[in-house]
Amino acid sequence: MNKNLIPSYLAAEDVMELLDIRRSKAYSIIRKLNYELETKGFMTIPGRVPKKYLLERFKLLEL
């Protein structure tokens, strides 16, 4: 795996830093976003969230 690639999934630590929140809140957000994705038919990874989806949902994605 190329270490220079930007990860496409974010872990709780990444969400904590990005949103300036505590670990428990980061896991709560990850669970909620993954649930949303699952109801849309997507597969998810527990404890991780797609970076693009999180940025879109929090209106942090630059258009």
Predicted model as a PDB file, atoms N, CA, C, CB and O in Angstrom, pLDDT in the B-factor column:
MODEL        1                                                                  
ATOM      1  N   MET A   1       0.842  -1.184   0.000  1.00 51.00           N  
ATOM      2  CA  MET A   1       0.000   0.000   0.000  1.00 51.00           C  
ATOM      3  C   MET A   1       0.884   1.243   0.000  1.00 51.00           C  
ATOM      4  CB  MET A   1      -0.956   0.001   1.220  1.00 51.00           C  
ATOM      5  O   MET A   1       1.873   1.315   0.728  1.00 51.00           O  
ATOM      6  N   ASN A   2       0.521   2.195  -0.807  1.00 57.00           N  
ATOM      7  CA  ASN A   2       1.282   3.432  -0.917  1.00 57.00           C  
ATOM      8  C   ASN A   2       0.920   4.356   0.246  1.00 57.00           C  
ATOM      9  CB  ASN A   2       1.011   4.128  -2.279  1.00 57.00           C  
ATOM     10  O   ASN A   2      -0.241   4.738   0.392  1.00 57.00           O  
ATOM     11  N   LYS A   3       1.899   4.716   1.072  1.00 58.00           N  
ATOM     12  CA  LYS A   3       1.667   5.558   2.244  1.00 58.00           C  
ATOM     13  C   LYS A   3       1.306   6.991   1.872  1.00 58.00           C  
ATOM     14  CB  LYS A   3       2.892   5.559   3.128  1.00 58.00           C  
ATOM     15  O   LYS A   3       0.801   7.729   2.717  1.00 58.00           O  
ATOM     16  N   ASN A   4       1.550   7.404   0.628  1.00 60.00           N  
ATOM     17  CA  ASN A   4       1.270   8.767   0.198  1.00 60.00           C  
ATOM     18  C   ASN A   4      -0.189   8.981  -0.185  1.00 60.00           C  
ATOM     19  CB  ASN A   4       2.150   9.123  -0.963  1.00 60.00           C  
ATOM     20  O   ASN A   4      -0.616  10.119  -0.381  1.00 60.00           O  
ATOM     21  N   LEU A   5      -0.959   7.899  -0.295  1.00 61.00           N  
ATOM     22  CA  LEU A   5      -2.366   8.023  -0.647  1.00 61.00           C  
ATOM     23  C   LEU A   5      -3.167   8.567   0.527  1.00 61.00           C  
ATOM     24  CB  LEU A   5      -2.928   6.672  -1.092  1.00 61.00           C  
ATOM     25  O   LEU A   5      -2.905   8.222   1.679  1.00 61.00           O  
ATOM     26  N   ILE A   6      -4.134   9.411   0.234  1.00 60.00           N  
ATOM     27  CA  ILE A   6      -5.024   9.927   1.276  1.00 60.00           C  
ATOM     28  C   ILE A   6      -6.032   8.825   1.581  1.00 60.00           C  
ATOM     29  CB  ILE A   6      -5.744  11.269   0.829  1.00 60.00           C  
ATOM     30  O   ILE A   6      -6.673   8.309   0.666  1.00 60.00           O  
ATOM     31  N   PRO A   7      -6.183   8.455   2.861  1.00 68.00           N  
ATOM     32  CA  PRO A   7      -7.114   7.373   3.181  1.00 68.00           C  
ATOM     33  C   PRO A   7      -8.545   7.746   2.816  1.00 68.00           C  
ATOM     34  CB  PRO A   7      -7.030   7.022   4.665  1.00 68.00           C  
ATOM     35  O   PRO A   7      -8.973   8.882   3.021  1.00 68.00           O  
ATOM     36  N   SER A   8      -9.274   6.782   2.274  1.00 92.00           N  
ATOM     37  CA  SER A   8     -10.650   7.055   1.882  1.00 92.00           C  
ATOM     38  C   SER A   8     -11.621   6.803   3.028  1.00 92.00           C  
ATOM     39  CB  SER A   8     -11.031   6.205   0.683  1.00 92.00           C  
ATOM     40  O   SER A   8     -12.787   7.188   2.944  1.00 92.00           O  
ATOM     41  N   TYR A   9     -11.156   6.164   4.095  1.00 96.00           N  
ATOM     42  CA  TYR A   9     -11.979   5.936   5.277  1.00 96.00           C  
ATOM     43  C   TYR A   9     -11.342   6.627   6.474  1.00 96.00           C  
ATOM     44  CB  TYR A   9     -12.157   4.420   5.547  1.00 96.00           C  
ATOM     45  O   TYR A   9     -10.118   6.692   6.594  1.00 96.00           O  
ATOM     46  N   LEU A  10     -12.181   7.135   7.348  1.00 96.00           N  
ATOM     47  CA  LEU A  10     -11.700   7.801   8.553  1.00 96.00           C  
ATOM     48  C   LEU A  10     -12.023   6.961   9.775  1.00 96.00           C  
ATOM     49  CB  LEU A  10     -12.317   9.203   8.687  1.00 96.00           C  
ATOM     50  O   LEU A  10     -13.105   6.383   9.875  1.00 96.00           O  
ATOM     51  N   ALA A  11     -11.077   6.897  10.705  1.00 97.00           N  
ATOM     52  CA  ALA A  11     -11.286   6.227  11.985  1.00 97.00           C  
ATOM     53  C   ALA A  11     -11.762   7.263  13.002  1.00 97.00           C  
ATOM     54  CB  ALA A  11      -9.978   5.518  12.473  1.00 97.00           C  
ATOM     55  O   ALA A  11     -11.814   8.456  12.704  1.00 97.00           O  
ATOM     56  N   ALA A  12     -12.105   6.802  14.192  1.00 97.00           N  
ATOM     57  CA  ALA A  12     -12.613   7.692  15.234  1.00 97.00           C  
ATOM     58  C   ALA A  12     -11.626   8.816  15.547  1.00 97.00           C  
ATOM     59  CB  ALA A  12     -12.916   6.897  16.502  1.00 97.00           C  
ATOM     60  O   ALA A  12     -12.035   9.955  15.772  1.00 97.00           O  
ATOM     61  N   GLU A  13     -10.346   8.507  15.563  1.00 97.00           N  
ATOM     62  CA  GLU A  13      -9.339   9.525  15.862  1.00 97.00           C  
ATOM     63  C   GLU A  13      -9.353  10.646  14.816  1.00 97.00           C  
ATOM     64  CB  GLU A  13      -7.943   8.885  15.932  1.00 97.00           C  
ATOM     65  O   GLU A  13      -9.191  11.821  15.143  1.00 97.00           O  
ATOM     66  N   ASP A  14      -9.549  10.258  13.561  1.00 96.00           N  
ATOM     67  CA  ASP A  14      -9.625  11.247  12.487  1.00 96.00           C  
ATOM     68  C   ASP A  14     -10.866  12.129  12.629  1.00 96.00           C  
ATOM     69  CB  ASP A  14      -9.630  10.549  11.124  1.00 96.00           C  
ATOM     70  O   ASP A  14     -10.801  13.346  12.454  1.00 96.00           O  
ATOM     71  N   VAL A  15     -11.994  11.498  12.948  1.00 97.00           N  
ATOM     72  CA  VAL A  15     -13.244  12.234  13.131  1.00 97.00           C  
ATOM     73  C   VAL A  15     -13.125  13.176  14.330  1.00 97.00           C  
ATOM     74  CB  VAL A  15     -14.430  11.257  13.324  1.00 97.00           C  
ATOM     75  O   VAL A  15     -13.613  14.305  14.286  1.00 97.00           O  
ATOM     76  N   MET A  16     -12.481  12.711  15.392  1.00 97.00           N  
ATOM     77  CA  MET A  16     -12.261  13.549  16.577  1.00 97.00           C  
ATOM     78  C   MET A  16     -11.506  14.820  16.202  1.00 97.00           C  
ATOM     79  CB  MET A  16     -11.484  12.768  17.660  1.00 97.00           C  
ATOM     80  O   MET A  16     -11.892  15.924  16.586  1.00 97.00           O  
ATOM     81  N   GLU A  17     -10.451  14.650  15.463  1.00 96.00           N  
ATOM     82  CA  GLU A  17      -9.605  15.786  15.089  1.00 96.00           C  
ATOM     83  C   GLU A  17     -10.329  16.729  14.114  1.00 96.00           C  
ATOM     84  CB  GLU A  17      -8.294  15.284  14.458  1.00 96.00           C  
ATOM     85  O   GLU A  17     -10.274  17.951  14.257  1.00 96.00           O  
ATOM     86  N   LEU A  18     -10.988  16.152  13.151  1.00 95.00           N  
ATOM     87  CA  LEU A  18     -11.660  16.933  12.120  1.00 95.00           C  
ATOM     88  C   LEU A  18     -12.804  17.782  12.683  1.00 95.00           C  
ATOM     89  CB  LEU A  18     -12.190  16.011  11.040  1.00 95.00           C  
ATOM     90  O   LEU A  18     -12.977  18.939  12.301  1.00 95.00           O  
ATOM     91  N   LEU A  19     -13.584  17.188  13.601  1.00 96.00           N  
ATOM     92  CA  LEU A  19     -14.761  17.872  14.142  1.00 96.00           C  
ATOM     93  C   LEU A  19     -14.536  18.472  15.526  1.00 96.00           C  
ATOM     94  CB  LEU A  19     -15.914  16.916  14.202  1.00 96.00           C  
ATOM     95  O   LEU A  19     -15.427  19.121  16.073  1.00 96.00           O  
ATOM     96  N   ASP A  20     -13.350  18.260  16.094  1.00 97.00           N  
ATOM     97  CA  ASP A  20     -13.015  18.757  17.433  1.00 97.00           C  
ATOM     98  C   ASP A  20     -14.027  18.275  18.474  1.00 97.00           C  
ATOM     99  CB  ASP A  20     -12.956  20.294  17.432  1.00 97.00           C  
ATOM    100  O   ASP A  20     -14.650  19.066  19.182  1.00 97.00           O  
ATOM    101  N   ILE A  21     -14.170  16.936  18.542  1.00 98.00           N  
ATOM    102  CA  ILE A  21     -15.107  16.308  19.468  1.00 98.00           C  
ATOM    103  C   ILE A  21     -14.409  15.203  20.241  1.00 98.00           C  
ATOM    104  CB  ILE A  21     -16.330  15.750  18.716  1.00 98.00           C  
ATOM    105  O   ILE A  21     -13.274  14.833  19.938  1.00 98.00           O  
ATOM    106  N   ARG A  22     -15.101  14.684  21.241  1.00 98.00           N  
ATOM    107  CA  ARG A  22     -14.558  13.583  22.047  1.00 98.00           C  
ATOM    108  C   ARG A  22     -14.713  12.248  21.333  1.00 98.00           C  
ATOM    109  CB  ARG A  22     -15.251  13.526  23.413  1.00 98.00           C  
ATOM    110  O   ARG A  22     -15.488  12.114  20.386  1.00 98.00           O  
ATOM    111  N   ARG A  23     -13.961  11.269  21.807  1.00 98.00           N  
ATOM    112  CA  ARG A  23     -13.946   9.938  21.204  1.00 98.00           C  
ATOM    113  C   ARG A  23     -15.342   9.303  21.183  1.00 98.00           C  
ATOM    114  CB  ARG A  23     -12.976   9.034  21.960  1.00 98.00           C  
ATOM    115  O   ARG A  23     -15.743   8.744  20.163  1.00 98.00           O  
ATOM    116  N   SER A  24     -16.078   9.380  22.278  1.00 98.00           N  
ATOM    117  CA  SER A  24     -17.397   8.752  22.326  1.00 98.00           C  
ATOM    118  C   SER A  24     -18.347   9.367  21.303  1.00 98.00           C  
ATOM    119  CB  SER A  24     -17.991   8.876  23.728  1.00 98.00           C  
ATOM    120  O   SER A  24     -19.131   8.648  20.682  1.00 98.00           O  
ATOM    121  N   LYS A  25     -18.290  10.672  21.120  1.00 98.00           N  
ATOM    122  CA  LYS A  25     -19.131  11.340  20.127  1.00 98.00           C  
ATOM    123  C   LYS A  25     -18.703  10.943  18.714  1.00 98.00           C  
ATOM    124  CB  LYS A  25     -19.060  12.874  20.300  1.00 98.00           C  
ATOM    125  O   LYS A  25     -19.548  10.772  17.835  1.00 98.00           O  
ATOM    126  N   ALA A  26     -17.408  10.797  18.494  1.00 98.00           N  
ATOM    127  CA  ALA A  26     -16.907  10.382  17.180  1.00 98.00           C  
ATOM    128  C   ALA A  26     -17.448   8.998  16.826  1.00 98.00           C  
ATOM    129  CB  ALA A  26     -15.357  10.376  17.160  1.00 98.00           C  
ATOM    130  O   ALA A  26     -17.898   8.781  15.701  1.00 98.00           O  
ATOM    131  N   TYR A  27     -17.407   8.061  17.776  1.00 98.00           N  
ATOM    132  CA  TYR A  27     -17.940   6.722  17.517  1.00 98.00           C  
ATOM    133  C   TYR A  27     -19.440   6.770  17.279  1.00 98.00           C  
ATOM    134  CB  TYR A  27     -17.626   5.784  18.684  1.00 98.00           C  
ATOM    135  O   TYR A  27     -19.956   6.033  16.439  1.00 98.00           O  
ATOM    136  N   SER A  28     -20.141   7.621  17.999  1.00 98.00           N  
ATOM    137  CA  SER A  28     -21.582   7.779  17.816  1.00 98.00           C  
ATOM    138  C   SER A  28     -21.897   8.273  16.401  1.00 98.00           C  
ATOM    139  CB  SER A  28     -22.153   8.757  18.863  1.00 98.00           C  
ATOM    140  O   SER A  28     -22.814   7.770  15.752  1.00 98.00           O  
ATOM    141  N   ILE A  29     -21.147   9.238  15.940  1.00 98.00           N  
ATOM    142  CA  ILE A  29     -21.339   9.775  14.586  1.00 98.00           C  
ATOM    143  C   ILE A  29     -21.023   8.709  13.541  1.00 98.00           C  
ATOM    144  CB  ILE A  29     -20.452  11.023  14.361  1.00 98.00           C  
ATOM    145  O   ILE A  29     -21.753   8.568  12.559  1.00 98.00           O  
ATOM    146  N   ILE A  30     -19.949   7.965  13.742  1.00 98.00           N  
ATOM    147  CA  ILE A  30     -19.579   6.904  12.804  1.00 98.00           C  
ATOM    148  C   ILE A  30     -20.687   5.866  12.715  1.00 98.00           C  
ATOM    149  CB  ILE A  30     -18.258   6.238  13.228  1.00 98.00           C  
ATOM    150  O   ILE A  30     -21.043   5.434  11.619  1.00 98.00           O  
ATOM    151  N   ARG A  31     -21.238   5.460  13.863  1.00 98.00           N  
ATOM    152  CA  ARG A  31     -22.329   4.483  13.864  1.00 98.00           C  
ATOM    153  C   ARG A  31     -23.548   5.011  13.109  1.00 98.00           C  
ATOM    154  CB  ARG A  31     -22.719   4.123  15.301  1.00 98.00           C  
ATOM    155  O   ARG A  31     -24.166   4.287  12.330  1.00 98.00           O  
ATOM    156  N   LYS A  32     -23.888   6.279  13.347  1.00 98.00           N  
ATOM    157  CA  LYS A  32     -25.050   6.879  12.684  1.00 98.00           C  
ATOM    158  C   LYS A  32     -24.846   6.950  11.174  1.00 98.00           C  
ATOM    159  CB  LYS A  32     -25.321   8.283  13.243  1.00 98.00           C  
ATOM    160  O   LYS A  32     -25.736   6.580  10.409  1.00 98.00           O  
ATOM    161  N   LEU A  33     -23.690   7.418  10.746  1.00 98.00           N  
ATOM    162  CA  LEU A  33     -23.424   7.529   9.309  1.00 98.00           C  
ATOM    163  C   LEU A  33     -23.378   6.160   8.644  1.00 98.00           C  
ATOM    164  CB  LEU A  33     -22.107   8.269   9.067  1.00 98.00           C  
ATOM    165  O   LEU A  33     -23.870   5.993   7.528  1.00 98.00           O  
ATOM    166  N   ASN A  34     -22.791   5.180   9.323  1.00 98.00           N  
ATOM    167  CA  ASN A  34     -22.753   3.828   8.770  1.00 98.00           C  
ATOM    168  C   ASN A  34     -24.154   3.237   8.676  1.00 98.00           C  
ATOM    169  CB  ASN A  34     -21.859   2.926   9.625  1.00 98.00           C  
ATOM    170  O   ASN A  34     -24.458   2.517   7.725  1.00 98.00           O  
ATOM    171  N   TYR A  35     -25.009   3.534   9.650  1.00 98.00           N  
ATOM    172  CA  TYR A  35     -26.391   3.067   9.589  1.00 98.00           C  
ATOM    173  C   TYR A  35     -27.102   3.671   8.378  1.00 98.00           C  
ATOM    174  CB  TYR A  35     -27.142   3.425  10.889  1.00 98.00           C  
ATOM    175  O   TYR A  35     -27.825   2.975   7.665  1.00 98.00           O  
ATOM    176  N   GLU A  36     -26.894   4.962   8.151  1.00 98.00           N  
ATOM    177  CA  GLU A  36     -27.488   5.621   6.985  1.00 98.00           C  
ATOM    178  C   GLU A  36     -27.038   4.932   5.692  1.00 98.00           C  
ATOM    179  CB  GLU A  36     -27.104   7.122   6.956  1.00 98.00           C  
ATOM    180  O   GLU A  36     -27.845   4.683   4.796  1.00 98.00           O  
ATOM    181  N   LEU A  37     -25.755   4.633   5.611  1.00 97.00           N  
ATOM    182  CA  LEU A  37     -25.222   3.978   4.411  1.00 97.00           C  
ATOM    183  C   LEU A  37     -25.794   2.572   4.245  1.00 97.00           C  
ATOM    184  CB  LEU A  37     -23.691   3.915   4.474  1.00 97.00           C  
ATOM    185  O   LEU A  37     -26.112   2.155   3.132  1.00 97.00           O  
ATOM    186  N   GLU A  38     -25.924   1.843   5.354  1.00 98.00           N  
ATOM    187  CA  GLU A  38     -26.464   0.486   5.290  1.00 98.00           C  
ATOM    188  C   GLU A  38     -27.912   0.489   4.810  1.00 98.00           C  
ATOM    189  CB  GLU A  38     -26.367  -0.189   6.657  1.00 98.00           C  
ATOM    190  O   GLU A  38     -28.313  -0.385   4.042  1.00 98.00           O  
ATOM    191  N   THR A  39     -28.700   1.469   5.261  1.00 98.00           N  
ATOM    192  CA  THR A  39     -30.098   1.533   4.822  1.00 98.00           C  
ATOM    193  C   THR A  39     -30.206   1.871   3.339  1.00 98.00           C  
ATOM    194  CB  THR A  39     -30.865   2.567   5.647  1.00 98.00           C  
ATOM    195  O   THR A  39     -31.233   1.612   2.713  1.00 98.00           O  
ATOM    196  N   LYS A  40     -29.149   2.449   2.781  1.00 97.00           N  
ATOM    197  CA  LYS A  40     -29.103   2.749   1.343  1.00 97.00           C  
ATOM    198  C   LYS A  40     -28.514   1.588   0.545  1.00 97.00           C  
ATOM    199  CB  LYS A  40     -28.282   4.020   1.091  1.00 97.00           C  
ATOM    200  O   LYS A  40     -28.388   1.670  -0.677  1.00 97.00           O  
ATOM    201  N   GLY A  41     -28.153   0.502   1.239  1.00 97.00           N  
ATOM    202  CA  GLY A  41     -27.651  -0.687   0.566  1.00 97.00           C  
ATOM    203  C   GLY A  41     -26.141  -0.784   0.448  1.00 97.00           C  
ATOM    204  O   GLY A  41     -25.639  -1.685  -0.224  1.00 97.00           O  
ATOM    205  N   PHE A  42     -25.403   0.119   1.082  1.00 96.00           N  
ATOM    206  CA  PHE A  42     -23.948   0.080   1.025  1.00 96.00           C  
ATOM    207  C   PHE A  42     -23.397  -0.805   2.128  1.00 96.00           C  
ATOM    208  CB  PHE A  42     -23.365   1.489   1.134  1.00 96.00           C  
ATOM    209  O   PHE A  42     -24.010  -0.954   3.185  1.00 96.00           O  
ATOM    210  N   MET A  43     -22.242  -1.388   1.875  1.00 95.00           N  
ATOM    211  CA  MET A  43     -21.535  -2.138   2.910  1.00 95.00           C  
ATOM    212  C   MET A  43     -20.698  -1.145   3.707  1.00 95.00           C  
ATOM    213  CB  MET A  43     -20.640  -3.277   2.293  1.00 95.00           C  
ATOM    214  O   MET A  43     -20.217  -0.156   3.155  1.00 95.00           O  
ATOM    215  N   THR A  44     -20.521  -1.402   5.000  1.00 95.00           N  
ATOM    216  CA  THR A  44     -19.758  -0.499   5.857  1.00 95.00           C  
ATOM    217  C   THR A  44     -18.695  -1.269   6.618  1.00 95.00           C  
ATOM    218  CB  THR A  44     -20.685   0.237   6.834  1.00 95.00           C  
ATOM    219  O   THR A  44     -18.713  -2.498   6.676  1.00 95.00           O  
ATOM    220  N   ILE A  45     -17.771  -0.525   7.197  1.00 95.00           N  
ATOM    221  CA  ILE A  45     -16.724  -1.085   8.035  1.00 95.00           C  
ATOM    222  C   ILE A  45     -16.931  -0.530   9.440  1.00 95.00           C  
ATOM    223  CB  ILE A  45     -15.286  -0.745   7.480  1.00 95.00           C  
ATOM    224  O   ILE A  45     -16.850   0.684   9.628  1.00 95.00           O  
ATOM    225  N   PRO A  46     -17.197  -1.380  10.433  1.00 96.00           N  
ATOM    226  CA  PRO A  46     -17.401  -0.883  11.795  1.00 96.00           C  
ATOM    227  C   PRO A  46     -16.197  -0.071  12.280  1.00 96.00           C  
ATOM    228  CB  PRO A  46     -17.665  -2.052  12.753  1.00 96.00           C  
ATOM    229  O   PRO A  46     -15.048  -0.477  12.109  1.00 96.00           O  
ATOM    230  N   GLY A  47     -16.484   1.076  12.885  1.00 96.00           N  
ATOM    231  CA  GLY A  47     -15.418   1.916  13.422  1.00 96.00           C  
ATOM    232  C   GLY A  47     -14.759   2.817  12.396  1.00 96.00           C  
ATOM    233  O   GLY A  47     -13.828   3.552  12.725  1.00 96.00           O  
ATOM    234  N   ARG A  48     -15.228   2.770  11.159  1.00 97.00           N  
ATOM    235  CA  ARG A  48     -14.685   3.615  10.093  1.00 97.00           C  
ATOM    236  C   ARG A  48     -15.844   4.168   9.283  1.00 97.00           C  
ATOM    237  CB  ARG A  48     -13.694   2.820   9.180  1.00 97.00           C  
ATOM    238  O   ARG A  48     -16.914   3.565   9.202  1.00 97.00           O  
ATOM    239  N   VAL A  49     -15.608   5.327   8.687  1.00 97.00           N  
ATOM    240  CA  VAL A  49     -16.635   5.957   7.867  1.00 97.00           C  
ATOM    241  C   VAL A  49     -15.963   6.502   6.604  1.00 97.00           C  
ATOM    242  CB  VAL A  49     -17.379   7.097   8.657  1.00 97.00           C  
ATOM    243  O   VAL A  49     -14.846   7.015   6.666  1.00 97.00           O  
ATOM    244  N   PRO A  50     -16.643   6.390   5.461  1.00 96.00           N  
ATOM    245  CA  PRO A  50     -16.060   6.960   4.242  1.00 96.00           C  
ATOM    246  C   PRO A  50     -15.838   8.465   4.399  1.00 96.00           C  
ATOM    247  CB  PRO A  50     -16.971   6.681   3.026  1.00 96.00           C  
ATOM    248  O   PRO A  50     -16.739   9.204   4.796  1.00 96.00           O  
ATOM    249  N   LYS A  51     -14.637   8.893   4.084  1.00 94.00           N  
ATOM    250  CA  LYS A  51     -14.267  10.298   4.262  1.00 94.00           C  
ATOM    251  C   LYS A  51     -15.198  11.222   3.485  1.00 94.00           C  
ATOM    252  CB  LYS A  51     -12.820  10.525   3.820  1.00 94.00           C  
ATOM    253  O   LYS A  51     -15.675  12.222   4.023  1.00 94.00           O  
ATOM    254  N   LYS A  52     -15.456  10.894   2.236  1.00 94.00           N  
ATOM    255  CA  LYS A  52     -16.290  11.750   1.396  1.00 94.00           C  
ATOM    256  C   LYS A  52     -17.698  11.881   1.979  1.00 94.00           C  
ATOM    257  CB  LYS A  52     -16.357  11.194  -0.034  1.00 94.00           C  
ATOM    258  O   LYS A  52     -18.270  12.970   1.958  1.00 94.00           O  
ATOM    259  N   TYR A  53     -18.261  10.798   2.494  1.00 96.00           N  
ATOM    260  CA  TYR A  53     -19.621  10.838   3.046  1.00 96.00           C  
ATOM    261  C   TYR A  53     -19.679  11.718   4.292  1.00 96.00           C  
ATOM    262  CB  TYR A  53     -20.109   9.416   3.382  1.00 96.00           C  
ATOM    263  O   TYR A  53     -20.604  12.518   4.441  1.00 96.00           O  
ATOM    264  N   LEU A  54     -18.713  11.582   5.178  1.00 96.00           N  
ATOM    265  CA  LEU A  54     -18.676  12.413   6.381  1.00 96.00           C  
ATOM    266  C   LEU A  54     -18.558  13.892   6.008  1.00 96.00           C  
ATOM    267  CB  LEU A  54     -17.501  11.994   7.292  1.00 96.00           C  
ATOM    268  O   LEU A  54     -19.265  14.732   6.565  1.00 96.00           O  
ATOM    269  N   LEU A  55     -17.678  14.203   5.080  1.00 95.00           N  
ATOM    270  CA  LEU A  55     -17.491  15.591   4.667  1.00 95.00           C  
ATOM    271  C   LEU A  55     -18.757  16.163   4.028  1.00 95.00           C  
ATOM    272  CB  LEU A  55     -16.321  15.696   3.690  1.00 95.00           C  
ATOM    273  O   LEU A  55     -19.091  17.327   4.248  1.00 95.00           O  
ATOM    274  N   GLU A  56     -19.456  15.356   3.244  1.00 94.00           N  
ATOM    275  CA  GLU A  56     -20.707  15.795   2.634  1.00 94.00           C  
ATOM    276  C   GLU A  56     -21.768  16.056   3.689  1.00 94.00           C  
ATOM    277  CB  GLU A  56     -21.207  14.758   1.633  1.00 94.00           C  
ATOM    278  O   GLU A  56     -22.438  17.087   3.657  1.00 94.00           O  
ATOM    279  N   ARG A  57     -21.923  15.128   4.625  1.00 95.00           N  
ATOM    280  CA  ARG A  57     -22.983  15.249   5.649  1.00 95.00           C  
ATOM    281  C   ARG A  57     -22.761  16.413   6.579  1.00 95.00           C  
ATOM    282  CB  ARG A  57     -23.075  13.983   6.462  1.00 95.00           C  
ATOM    283  O   ARG A  57     -23.725  16.988   7.084  1.00 95.00           O  
ATOM    284  N   PHE A  58     -21.513  16.777   6.820  1.00 95.00           N  
ATOM    285  CA  PHE A  58     -21.200  17.907   7.699  1.00 95.00           C  
ATOM    286  C   PHE A  58     -20.930  19.192   6.911  1.00 95.00           C  
ATOM    287  CB  PHE A  58     -19.991  17.573   8.567  1.00 95.00           C  
ATOM    288  O   PHE A  58     -20.466  20.189   7.463  1.00 95.00           O  
ATOM    289  N   LYS A  59     -21.226  19.146   5.629  1.00 93.00           N  
ATOM    290  CA  LYS A  59     -21.071  20.319   4.747  1.00 93.00           C  
ATOM    291  C   LYS A  59     -19.636  20.859   4.792  1.00 93.00           C  
ATOM    292  CB  LYS A  59     -22.065  21.436   5.153  1.00 93.00           C  
ATOM    293  O   LYS A  59     -19.419  22.070   4.799  1.00 93.00           O  
ATOM    294  N   LEU A  60     -18.674  19.955   4.822  1.00 90.00           N  
ATOM    295  CA  LEU A  60     -17.266  20.343   4.854  1.00 90.00           C  
ATOM    296  C   LEU A  60     -16.595  20.117   3.506  1.00 90.00           C  
ATOM    297  CB  LEU A  60     -16.527  19.567   5.937  1.00 90.00           C  
ATOM    298  O   LEU A  60     -15.426  20.455   3.322  1.00 90.00           O  
ATOM    299  N   LEU A  61     -17.336  19.549   2.573  1.00 75.00           N  
ATOM    300  CA  LEU A  61     -16.787  19.246   1.260  1.00 75.00           C  
ATOM    301  C   LEU A  61     -16.892  20.483   0.381  1.00 75.00           C  
ATOM    302  CB  LEU A  61     -17.519  18.042   0.613  1.00 75.00           C  
ATOM    303  O   LEU A  61     -17.976  21.033   0.184  1.00 75.00           O  
ATOM    304  N   GLU A  62     -15.753  20.909  -0.143  1.00 68.00           N  
ATOM    305  CA  GLU A  62     -15.715  22.073  -1.024  1.00 68.00           C  
ATOM    306  C   GLU A  62     -16.183  21.656  -2.406  1.00 68.00           C  
ATOM    307  CB  GLU A  62     -14.290  22.689  -1.085  1.00 68.00           C  
ATOM    308  O   GLU A  62     -15.711  20.650  -2.935  1.00 68.00           O  
ATOM    309  N   LEU A  63     -17.080  22.392  -2.990  1.00 52.00           N  
ATOM    310  CA  LEU A  63     -17.585  22.076  -4.314  1.00 52.00           C  
ATOM    311  C   LEU A  63     -16.798  22.750  -5.389  1.00 52.00           C  
ATOM    312  CB  LEU A  63     -19.015  22.456  -4.432  1.00 52.00           C  
ATOM    313  O   LEU A  63     -17.099  22.585  -6.571  1.00 52.00           O  
TER     314      LEU A  63                                                      
ENDMDL                                                                          
END                                                                             
